[in-house]
Amino acid sequence: MGTIEATGLSKAYDGKLAVDGLSFRVDPGSVTGFLGPNGSGKSTTMRLMLGLDNGQGSTTFDGSPFRQLRDPMRHVGSLLEAKPFHPTRKARNHLRLLAAPNGISDARVDEVLEMVGLTSVAADKPRKFSLGMGQRLGIAAALLGDPHTLILDEPANGLDPQGIQWLRQLLKDLAGEGRSVFVSSHLLAEMALMADRLVVIGRGRLLASGPVDDFVKASRSNAIVLRTPDIELLGPVLGQRGAYLVGGADGAYVVTGMAREQIGDVAHEVGARLHELASREATLEEAFLEATGMSEEFIGHAGALSGKPGSYDGTRA
Amino acid sequence: MTAALRYEWCRLVTLRSTYWLVAASLVIAGTLSSLIAWGFSGVEVLEEGPDFVLAAIATQGAGAGFAPFLVAYVMSIFGIFTFGHEYRHGMIRATLTAVPNRLAVFAAKVALTALVAGLTALLCTLLGLLAAKVFFSGIPTDSADVTRILGGASLYVALFALVGLALAAIFRNQIAAIIVVLLFPLVGELIIRLVLIIPEAFNGIQDAAGFLPFDAGAQMFTFLDLDQALEVFGFTPQGPLGGGVTFAVFTALMLALAGTLFVRRDA
């Protein structure tokens, strides 16, 4: 259990839409990454989902809106901002405070403190906590009610590499137990390791949602790297048959729009020698930049390289 | 509602400021009441009337009209912190994910703030009466006036703290709320009163000054002869009941505004 269904989420600030008709679904048993450039509306979306901000649309957790959940922390755990606690309330008391209205025992408070590695500072005031320790306390609060759904906004913020690795394993384990984990992060490499599915937004609108693999495969950055001393023979024919070539500085060409096997066949047909013919998979970062319309810089950079002497500019037929 | 009350109670008892604000009130009340009682001890009680003397001692001068009721100001800070801390430390979102029913959260804050502030004032006033007993062994402390002092002072402080709570919820900023709560009753009402008693400009409506809320509320525990008051202040204040109702209505309006904004605004 733990299906999240967001429908038509919208929110405007001063007449400008920060979130614009956003609908998506998060299924149990998966880590779903929530990606979008800065200011694209990720945090606003999460606040809308939890009924903290007023806007249009609805979000249900197994069919019920957050505000109607009884003992909500037993259903949905959330981390929304760094250091959401009173600086002089002891760490353990902070968790007891959140536990009290949700019927969660003190034993569970100690359990989550242990899980996030804060047992030794449980009686300390969080005023002097580092960002990472504060983040761990926030994660402890999210886990407090042993919820079937987790909504985490940038939980890796401030964590050291060990902490990030711990968080990744924790979230994967929680998803493995059949929970829904909805997590935003700007660390794309981390997201690639952690997430099974993605919800990608830009300027408050949904750009993509589905398995990570599908999202990456759809990227134009998936290409074939070609190295040949006979580019004058091969290049024009590939261009005529619909491939797009961009020349690299080191004599390699990046080909899109044609499968590797076809390129090999064409080379054989025109009698061109091949020194390298390899697939190059897009990274999540490339796919993300492309999807969010921030790929111009990348394209511009590649284009500049193709202008070097001896390179060949192919065109789509 | 029980969830919200559990949350609010836990919030109060795990916060240092709760303890030091209550302690500060008791220390202020105990010390000042003793000093005033000691100062009065040379005076023949029956000349002024025992109720006047008792009110003066038990409320640290406020009940005799010669000092602001300090306990009320200290407990207004307590009321301000009830919402001020939520916004100052970004707790409000954590609060509303633990207890999403905003009306219940608001009601629980109002109930417990009034309770703690009212009980603290009751203890402070009892402490003051004890000081009066110590310095005036023969003073009667079982009259209806004593009940009025205890009830009036406790109610006044509870309402005063709720005004603080409402201001902090409206401004979402505890410094702004503290400034208003300190300046309006002490300076704002005084200036309005002084302007209102200019005979040429506001002839006939001087008594409107009796509706200045904090001043009106203080009538609940103030023992001043009405003719004497007219002479001193230039207008006739309302009695304890009218004053109390005025202050209670004012507080209710502030809470209604604060509650409406709290329920409607983004957290």
HADDOCK unambig.tbl for C-alpha pairs under 7 A between the chains (distance, minus, plus):
assign (segid A and resid 52 and name CA) (segid B and resid 93 and name CA) 6.95 0.50 0.50
assign (segid A and resid 52 and name CA) (segid B and resid 266 and name CA) 5.99 0.50 0.50
assign (segid A and resid 52 and name CA) (segid B and resid 267 and name CA) 5.25 0.50 0.50
assign (segid A and resid 53 and name CA) (segid B and resid 266 and name CA) 4.34 0.50 0.50
assign (segid A and resid 53 and name CA) (segid B and resid 267 and name CA) 6.02 0.50 0.50
assign (segid A and resid 54 and name CA) (segid B and resid 266 and name CA) 5.79 0.50 0.50
assign (segid A and resid 67 and name CA) (segid B and resid 100 and name CA) 5.19 0.50 0.50
assign (segid A and resid 67 and name CA) (segid B and resid 101 and name CA) 6.56 0.50 0.50
assign (segid A and resid 72 and name CA) (segid B and resid 98 and name CA) 6.50 0.50 0.50
assign (segid A and resid 73 and name CA) (segid B and resid 98 and name CA) 6.09 0.50 0.50
assign (segid A and resid 84 and name CA) (segid B and resid 89 and name CA) 6.62 0.50 0.50
assign (segid A and resid 84 and name CA) (segid B and resid 90 and name CA) 5.28 0.50 0.50
assign (segid A and resid 84 and name CA) (segid B and resid 91 and name CA) 5.29 0.50 0.50
assign (segid A and resid 84 and name CA) (segid B and resid 94 and name CA) 6.73 0.50 0.50
assign (segid A and resid 85 and name CA) (segid B and resid 89 and name CA) 6.25 0.50 0.50
assign (segid A and resid 85 and name CA) (segid B and resid 90 and name CA) 6.84 0.50 0.50
assign (segid A and resid 85 and name CA) (segid B and resid 91 and name CA) 5.56 0.50 0.50
assign (segid A and resid 86 and name CA) (segid B and resid 89 and name CA) 5.70 0.50 0.50
assign (segid A and resid 86 and name CA) (segid B and resid 91 and name CA) 6.95 0.50 0.50
assign (segid A and resid 89 and name CA) (segid B and resid 14 and name CA) 6.23 0.50 0.50
assign (segid A and resid 89 and name CA) (segid B and resid 15 and name CA) 5.98 0.50 0.50
assign (segid A and resid 93 and name CA) (segid B and resid 14 and name CA) 6.43 0.50 0.50
assign (segid A and resid 97 and name CA) (segid B and resid 7 and name CA) 6.07 0.50 0.50
assign (segid A and resid 97 and name CA) (segid B and resid 10 and name CA) 5.54 0.50 0.50
assign (segid A and resid 97 and name CA) (segid B and resid 11 and name CA) 6.11 0.50 0.50
assign (segid A and resid 98 and name CA) (segid B and resid 98 and name CA) 5.78 0.50 0.50
assign (segid A and resid 100 and name CA) (segid B and resid 6 and name CA) 6.07 0.50 0.50
assign (segid A and resid 100 and name CA) (segid B and resid 7 and name CA) 5.85 0.50 0.50
assign (segid A and resid 101 and name CA) (segid B and resid 3 and name CA) 4.18 0.50 0.50
assign (segid A and resid 101 and name CA) (segid B and resid 4 and name CA) 6.33 0.50 0.50
assign (segid A and resid 101 and name CA) (segid B and resid 6 and name CA) 5.53 0.50 0.50
assign (segid A and resid 101 and name CA) (segid B and resid 7 and name CA) 5.26 0.50 0.50
assign (segid A and resid 101 and name CA) (segid B and resid 98 and name CA) 6.90 0.50 0.50
assign (segid A and resid 101 and name CA) (segid B and resid 99 and name CA) 6.92 0.50 0.50
assign (segid A and resid 102 and name CA) (segid B and resid 3 and name CA) 6.92 0.50 0.50
assign (segid A and resid 102 and name CA) (segid B and resid 98 and name CA) 6.93 0.50 0.50
